């Protein structure tokens, strides 16, 4: 049984990590968050120590590092093995460093960091501490995506596939007052909702040859990724109005599509257990480390800093939709 600590317990993604820790028969010994809406912990680890003050959490982790905590139930005795991180994107780098220097391996939600040079710096901390960083790249474990990768590898070596990626996940006005609406904290739409798709695409179709951005705003991004084996037109949006009519008529607020040569690659299902599968792979020594995360971090960094060229060349058809105004006029 391994001992875990969790940084960022009140957010949307944290319960998936709690479930993964539980499903792999390990213990969540300590958790920290600024906010105290963390009753979900009771569903998995009711005896977990919880902190809303970082200094007290840090002191507790130091005690675990020094093996100064003896759990009367015997479930959290011994040193800390892993720190799981589910905090806002801009805090990942600092929290990863904290986890490594606490004598633990680290499991971090995507995006691992906001900038590619952060990966280089974290690699040095790995070397200093002898501990390792793992990133949740769960689409690499999705059966449909694995089958797609195998299909591409068995296909013609010189073929360049035409891909259309569309991902629309509607967000309300709250989004813009949260850290997610601040590009300096979230990395913008491409980073916040798209980084795992860019990882998947580069994993399946190879490294980036050209990264063209057509449209980039507060609520959408569209462009062309030219990869070794594919030209990918993509459109990502958090604006409900960009949903296709059929999705709206069905009452949906999310739409996901991956078209390859006009064929729909269906991967909408099968997401439920991917965090647990990710943890199993990490615990078995097969997790995705810093270098595996590099390609997607470089892609979203380049998109964030690109000068959009507008509707020129080969662009995603959804990019033609009128741009919306920021709800607060920023």
Helices and strands as residue ranges (DSSP letters): E 3-7, H 14-23, E 27-32, G 39-43, E 49-51, H 54-65, E 82-85, G 89-91, H 92-101, E 105-108, H 116-129, E 133-135, G 138-141, H 143-154, E 161-169, H 174-177, G 179-181, H 183-186, H 188-205, E 208-216, E 220-227, E 230-237, G 240-242, H 245-249, E 254-260, E 263-264, H 274-283, H 290-304, G 317-320
